[in-house]
Amino acid sequence: MHVMLAIAGMACIGAMGCNLLDRVTGTTSKATVLWHIGGGAAPGPPAFDGTSAYFLTNDHHVIALAPASGTERWRSLTDPRPDATYGLGGCLVSGSVVVCGDEDIVAFRRSDGAFAWRYHATLGYSPGAYQFKEHNGSIYAGSPSGTMYAIDAESGSLRWATQVITDTSYLTSITQLSVDDDIVVGAITRFTKPSLGGVAALDARTGQIRWNVSFPRIAPDSLTDGKSTALWQQIVFGSSMDGRIWALDRSTGAPLWWFRGVGTSEEKPVHAWGADVRSIVVHGNTLYAASNSGWFIAYDLAQQKEAWRVGAGNGSANASPIVYDDQSVYVIHANGHLNAFSATEPLVRWDVGTFAEGLFATVAVGSDRVFASGVTGYWAFRK
């Protein structure tokens, strides 16, 4: 399981001797590298609080780096085990602490790296295995055990734990959560043959299951793993391994409509595209979706239709959550490239990365720069 989780979120490592600033196409601008600090990074996403950028290392540490220079401010141990850091949890900031996932969820004081708390699950296991969310002082986490958690961000005390899937005859993962004041939703994959999945919605305050919906299969052998979630008005969005993005009723989980799969490969448009891992995020009235096909697509939610699509020539997105600011949506691809796609038009604003120095997981966004982990260490790029 440890190997499977690590590979799932890492960039592929390939041809050596590439330059990190190589362009993918002649029209795409290259990003400006502000600094690069060598080291062994873990595949989870970094965090940024305006004062420090926080990264997980592959030897069970979290490090705080100065955002202007990359100078190390402190380094703290997440776990004393000799093996590699476990999972894709990465770090996030909440209040006075930075919270990181290394099988358990562990928090450190942002000011000096002093240990704050550790949450170790007694129901289910590995709440720090996948990227988690923070909302209103709570840390919400899925797991590879079919269990969801809410943890107090300041104290580390458990607010609730809910076993969403009680049938343990198959491994069940809950990933890519979305949360607001009312509900927390997670994408569910059950590793049956063929695999299946959907979306579950829980009360954000109590952990009570509101609904748990499985995606319908197009064919008896089609894959319907749940891959990503997003919230918009009275709708919960969930992406399915068959490429569709479902709009579900927020109150009941009933399917309302869907966006079809992307249809073709971006690099070979005449080739049909089938099973697809699609990370999604909503900003305003637009839903953005990455894809294994290479396409990055924006959907107009008010019109319930595709608005535009663009490709960067980098092939599959790496299946990690995608993030945005008012100008760009940031996607890391399986070949190690990071693209900043325009949030408003079909345009690749800039590109950076190679196989040899590939980037992985998800970026952290600051006011003028983005931070990323990679095969060769820790990076800051100008936005």
PLY file of the C-alpha trace (Angstrom):
ply
format ascii 1.0
element vertex 383
property float x
property float y
property float z
element edge 382
property int vertex1
property int vertex2
end_header
0.00 0.00 0.00
2.84 2.39 0.84
4.30 2.10 -2.68
0.94 2.44 -4.40
0.09 5.66 -2.58
3.45 7.27 -3.28
3.47 6.45 -6.98
-0.11 7.66 -7.47
0.78 11.29 -6.81
4.36 11.51 -8.09
5.50 12.83 -11.42
7.07 10.31 -13.78
10.86 10.38 -13.88
12.30 9.94 -17.33
14.97 11.24 -19.70
17.97 12.83 -18.03
19.81 15.93 -19.15
16.71 18.11 -19.69
16.68 21.75 -18.65
13.92 22.73 -16.21
13.25 25.83 -18.31
12.71 23.98 -21.59
9.52 25.02 -23.36
6.88 22.52 -24.36
5.85 24.52 -27.39
7.19 27.58 -29.13
4.29 29.74 -27.97
4.19 28.89 -24.25
6.20 31.16 -21.96
8.63 29.61 -19.52
8.23 30.27 -15.81
10.82 32.22 -13.83
12.55 30.16 -11.14
12.97 32.32 -8.04
14.84 29.67 -6.09
15.50 25.94 -5.89
16.65 24.17 -2.72
17.96 20.65 -3.22
16.64 17.86 -1.05
14.43 14.83 -0.83
10.85 16.04 -1.03
7.80 13.95 -0.24
5.06 13.89 -2.89
2.46 15.80 -0.83
1.69 19.49 -1.49
3.45 22.36 0.33
1.68 25.10 2.30
2.25 28.85 2.54
1.12 31.38 5.15
2.71 34.60 3.85
5.69 34.18 6.16
7.03 30.70 5.44
6.61 27.94 2.87
6.25 24.50 4.45
7.31 21.25 2.77
7.29 17.59 3.74
10.54 15.72 3.19
10.80 12.07 2.22
12.55 11.25 5.52
9.71 12.25 7.88
10.41 15.94 8.43
8.54 19.17 7.76
10.71 22.16 6.90
9.87 25.87 6.94
11.61 27.89 4.20
11.80 31.65 3.80
9.60 32.55 0.80
12.02 35.14 -0.62
15.21 33.05 -0.53
14.37 29.44 0.36
16.55 29.68 3.48
15.62 27.03 6.03
14.04 28.45 9.19
13.32 25.24 11.06
13.00 21.50 10.58
10.85 19.15 12.69
10.37 15.38 12.77
6.94 14.01 11.83
7.69 10.35 12.53
10.78 8.49 13.82
10.43 5.49 11.47
13.38 4.77 9.14
11.24 4.17 6.03
10.06 6.85 3.63
7.36 9.39 4.43
3.99 7.74 3.91
1.23 9.08 1.70
0.27 12.21 -0.19
-1.13 14.31 2.67
1.26 17.24 2.38
0.77 20.28 4.60
-1.73 23.06 5.22
-1.89 26.04 7.56
-4.54 26.60 10.22
-4.32 29.25 12.94
-1.02 29.04 14.77
-0.01 25.64 13.38
1.06 23.94 10.19
-0.61 20.54 9.83
1.05 17.77 7.82
0.13 14.22 6.80
2.54 11.32 7.28
0.13 8.40 7.81
-0.93 10.18 11.02
-1.79 13.88 10.95
0.80 15.92 12.84
0.87 19.65 13.70
3.73 22.01 14.53
3.84 25.58 15.76
4.41 27.79 12.74
6.66 30.24 14.60
9.40 27.79 15.59
8.44 24.24 14.54
7.67 23.05 18.07
5.53 19.91 18.17
1.85 20.76 18.78
-0.11 17.51 18.42
-0.52 14.20 16.63
-3.75 12.47 15.60
-3.53 8.70 15.26
-6.75 7.01 14.16
-8.37 4.35 16.33
-11.25 3.92 13.87
-9.92 3.13 10.42
-6.35 4.12 9.64
-4.01 6.56 7.87
-5.93 9.87 7.94
-2.76 11.60 6.68
-2.39 9.40 3.62
-4.24 11.77 1.27
-4.49 15.54 1.00
-6.89 16.94 3.59
-8.88 20.18 4.02
-9.23 22.90 6.65
-12.44 24.80 7.37
-13.45 26.88 10.39
-10.71 25.47 12.57
-11.30 21.82 11.68
-9.13 19.47 9.65
-11.22 17.17 7.44
-9.56 14.04 6.13
-10.41 10.97 4.12
-8.36 7.77 4.23
-7.62 4.46 2.50
-9.82 2.78 5.15
-13.26 4.06 4.06
-13.31 6.44 7.03
-13.60 10.23 7.26
-12.39 12.42 10.11
-12.82 15.91 11.59
-10.01 17.03 13.91
-9.66 20.25 15.90
-6.82 22.13 14.26
-5.48 23.79 17.42
-5.63 20.87 19.85
-5.61 17.79 17.63
-8.63 16.36 19.44
-11.05 14.27 17.40
-14.36 15.96 16.67
-15.78 12.95 14.86
-14.80 9.88 12.87
-17.27 8.14 10.55
-16.78 4.83 8.81
-18.55 5.64 5.54
-18.06 2.16 4.07
-18.55 -0.63 6.62
-17.99 -3.51 4.20
-14.27 -4.14 4.56
-14.06 -7.02 2.08
-12.61 -4.55 -0.44
-10.18 -1.69 0.07
-12.00 1.65 -0.02
-10.34 5.06 -0.44
-11.92 8.46 0.27
-10.01 11.31 -1.37
-10.20 14.90 -2.69
-12.62 16.33 -0.14
-14.64 19.54 -0.44
-16.14 21.27 2.60
-18.18 24.30 3.64
-20.12 25.30 6.77
-22.73 22.60 6.20
-21.26 19.51 4.55
-18.04 17.73 3.75
-17.96 15.50 0.67
-15.41 12.98 -0.51
-14.76 10.95 -3.66
-15.05 7.22 -2.98
-13.29 4.39 -4.77
-13.99 0.74 -3.95
-11.36 -1.58 -5.40
-13.78 -4.25 -6.55
-13.51 -5.98 -9.95
-14.29 -3.82 -11.83
-13.76 -0.95 -9.42
-16.66 1.32 -8.52
-17.21 4.53 -6.61
-19.14 7.73 -6.14
-19.49 10.55 -3.61
-20.47 10.62 0.06
-21.73 13.72 1.91
-21.45 14.05 5.70
-22.66 16.70 8.12
-19.59 18.89 8.68
-20.39 19.40 12.37
-21.43 15.91 13.45
-20.07 13.52 10.85
-23.50 12.01 10.27
-23.84 10.55 6.77
-26.29 12.63 4.73
-26.03 10.44 1.62
-23.71 8.08 -0.20
-24.23 7.79 -3.96
-22.58 5.38 -6.40
-22.00 6.49 -9.99
-23.94 4.42 -12.56
-21.91 2.29 -14.95
-22.03 3.00 -18.69
-21.34 -0.71 -19.28
-21.08 -3.69 -16.91
-17.27 -3.55 -16.98
-16.81 0.24 -16.93
-14.81 1.83 -14.11
-16.70 4.31 -11.93
-14.10 5.19 -9.27
-14.78 8.52 -7.58
-11.85 10.84 -8.26
-12.57 14.42 -7.22
-15.27 16.69 -5.75
-16.36 20.33 -5.79
-19.23 22.40 -4.37
-21.34 25.02 -6.14
-24.61 26.51 -4.90
-27.00 23.58 -4.32
-24.89 21.11 -6.30
-22.12 18.70 -5.40
-19.85 17.76 -8.31
-18.07 14.44 -8.48
-15.81 13.11 -11.22
-15.98 9.47 -12.25
-13.26 7.26 -13.70
-15.40 6.89 -16.84
-14.67 10.56 -17.57
-18.04 12.02 -16.63
-18.47 14.82 -14.08
-21.75 14.38 -12.21
-23.89 17.17 -10.79
-25.59 15.79 -7.68
-28.35 17.34 -5.62
-26.77 18.77 -2.47
-29.60 17.62 -0.20
-30.15 14.09 -1.50
-27.22 13.17 -3.75
-29.63 12.45 -6.60
-27.96 12.78 -10.03
-29.22 15.88 -11.85
-27.05 16.04 -14.98
-23.47 15.48 -16.08
-20.68 16.74 -18.27
-19.56 14.01 -20.65
-16.01 12.71 -20.86
-13.46 14.75 -22.79
-13.72 12.47 -25.81
-10.27 12.73 -27.42
-6.59 12.93 -26.66
-5.18 16.46 -26.73
-2.00 15.33 -28.47
-3.84 13.00 -30.91
-7.31 14.53 -31.31
-8.60 11.75 -33.58
-7.99 9.15 -30.88
-10.94 8.40 -28.60
-10.34 8.74 -24.86
-12.00 6.43 -22.35
-11.24 5.95 -18.64
-10.04 9.21 -17.12
-8.86 10.64 -13.80
-10.25 14.18 -13.64
-9.39 16.52 -10.78
-11.94 19.33 -10.55
-12.32 22.67 -8.78
-14.97 25.43 -8.86
-14.16 29.14 -8.93
-17.14 31.46 -9.21
-19.45 30.04 -11.86
-16.75 28.07 -13.63
-15.73 24.47 -13.07
-12.18 23.62 -14.14
-11.17 20.03 -14.88
-7.83 18.42 -15.63
-7.63 15.12 -17.48
-5.48 12.15 -18.41
-6.25 13.11 -22.00
-4.10 16.24 -21.76
-7.01 18.64 -22.13
-7.67 21.33 -19.52
-11.35 22.26 -19.73
-13.47 25.09 -18.32
-17.22 24.57 -17.92
-19.82 27.34 -17.67
-21.99 26.19 -14.76
-24.81 28.64 -15.35
-25.16 27.37 -18.94
-24.27 23.76 -18.05
-21.89 23.46 -20.97
-18.22 23.43 -21.86
-16.88 26.97 -22.24
-13.44 26.18 -23.69
-10.52 23.78 -23.60
-6.78 24.04 -24.09
-3.82 21.68 -24.15
-0.21 22.28 -23.17
1.33 19.28 -24.89
2.23 17.67 -21.57
-0.09 14.69 -21.62
-1.88 13.42 -18.52
-2.44 15.58 -15.45
-1.04 13.84 -12.37
-4.43 13.28 -10.60
-3.61 15.53 -7.63
-6.06 18.28 -6.63
-5.76 21.47 -8.68
-5.68 24.99 -7.24
-6.37 28.47 -8.57
-6.13 32.18 -7.99
-7.92 34.98 -9.83
-5.48 34.79 -12.75
-4.53 31.14 -13.18
-5.35 27.51 -12.51
-2.29 25.41 -11.70
-1.96 21.82 -12.92
1.02 19.47 -12.55
1.32 16.77 -15.20
2.60 13.21 -14.99
5.67 14.19 -17.02
6.75 16.58 -14.26
5.64 19.84 -15.90
3.67 22.54 -14.09
1.31 24.65 -16.19
-0.39 27.88 -15.25
-3.58 27.90 -17.34
-5.51 31.14 -17.71
-8.60 31.22 -15.51
-10.53 33.20 -18.13
-9.55 31.99 -21.60
-8.02 28.99 -23.43
-4.43 30.00 -22.84
-1.36 28.38 -21.28
0.24 31.29 -19.40
3.47 29.50 -18.63
5.14 26.11 -18.33
7.99 24.72 -16.23
9.44 21.28 -15.48
11.07 18.22 -17.05
11.15 14.47 -16.56
14.52 14.64 -14.80
13.56 17.46 -12.43
9.87 16.69 -12.37
7.41 18.38 -10.06
4.66 16.54 -8.26
1.54 16.88 -6.11
-0.05 20.34 -5.94
1.35 23.87 -5.66
0.89 26.36 -2.85
-0.02 29.85 -4.08
1.26 33.16 -2.71
0.63 36.72 -3.81
3.48 36.80 -6.34
4.86 33.23 -6.44
3.92 29.58 -6.30
5.74 26.84 -4.41
6.14 23.22 -5.50
7.91 20.04 -4.43
9.84 18.00 -6.95
12.16 15.12 -7.62
15.22 17.25 -6.85
13.87 19.38 -3.99
11.83 22.49 -3.35
10.93 25.29 -5.79
9.51 28.79 -5.95
8.31 30.21 -9.29
7.12 33.70 -10.17
3.38 33.77 -10.89
0 1
1 2
2 3
3 4
4 5
5 6
6 7
7 8
8 9
9 10
10 11
11 12
12 13
13 14
14 15
15 16
16 17
17 18
18 19
19 20
20 21
21 22
22 23
23 24
24 25
25 26
26 27
27 28
28 29
29 30
30 31
31 32
32 33
33 34
34 35
35 36
36 37
37 38
38 39
39 40
40 41
41 42
42 43
43 44
44 45
45 46
46 47
47 48
48 49
49 50
50 51
51 52
52 53
53 54
54 55
55 56
56 57
57 58
58 59
59 60
60 61
61 62
62 63
63 64
64 65
65 66
66 67
67 68
68 69
69 70
70 71
71 72
72 73
73 74
74 75
75 76
76 77
77 78
78 79
79 80
80 81
81 82
82 83
83 84
84 85
85 86
86 87
87 88
88 89
89 90
90 91
91 92
92 93
93 94
94 95
95 96
96 97
97 98
98 99
99 100
100 101
101 102
102 103
103 104
104 105
105 106
106 107
107 108
108 109
109 110
110 111
111 112
112 113
113 114
114 115
115 116
116 117
117 118
118 119
119 120
120 121
121 122
122 123
123 124
124 125
125 126
126 127
127 128
128 129
129 130
130 131
131 132
132 133
133 134
134 135
135 136
136 137
137 138
138 139
139 140
140 141
141 142
142 143
143 144
144 145
145 146
146 147
147 148
148 149
149 150
150 151
151 152
152 153
153 154
154 155
155 156
156 157
157 158
158 159
159 160
160 161
161 162
162 163
163 164
164 165
165 166
166 167
167 168
168 169
169 170
170 171
171 172
172 173
173 174
174 175
175 176
176 177
177 178
178 179
179 180
180 181
181 182
182 183
183 184
184 185
185 186
186 187
187 188
188 189
189 190
190 191
191 192
192 193
193 194
194 195
195 196
196 197
197 198
198 199
199 200
200 201
201 202
202 203
203 204
204 205
205 206
206 207
207 208
208 209
209 210
210 211
211 212
212 213
213 214
214 215
215 216
216 217
217 218
218 219
219 220
220 221
221 222
222 223
223 224
224 225
225 226
226 227
227 228
228 229
229 230
230 231
231 232
232 233
233 234
234 235
235 236
236 237
237 238
238 239
239 240
240 241
241 242
242 243
243 244
244 245
245 246
246 247
247 248
248 249
249 250
250 251
251 252
252 253
253 254
254 255
255 256
256 257
257 258
258 259
259 260
260 261
261 262
262 263
263 264
264 265
265 266
266 267
267 268
268 269
269 270
270 271
271 272
272 273
273 274
274 275
275 276
276 277
277 278
278 279
279 280
280 281
281 282
282 283
283 284
284 285
285 286
286 287
287 288
288 289
289 290
290 291
291 292
292 293
293 294
294 295
295 296
296 297
297 298
298 299
299 300
300 301
301 302
302 303
303 304
304 305
305 306
306 307
307 308
308 309
309 310
310 311
311 312
312 313
313 314
314 315
315 316
316 317
317 318
318 319
319 320
320 321
321 322
322 323
323 324
324 325
325 326
326 327
327 328
328 329
329 330
330 331
331 332
332 333
333 334
334 335
335 336
336 337
337 338
338 339
339 340
340 341
341 342
342 343
343 344
344 345
345 346
346 347
347 348
348 349
349 350
350 351
351 352
352 353
353 354
354 355
355 356
356 357
357 358
358 359
359 360
360 361
361 362
362 363
363 364
364 365
365 366
366 367
367 368
368 369
369 370
370 371
371 372
372 373
373 374
374 375
375 376
376 377
377 378
378 379
379 380
380 381
381 382
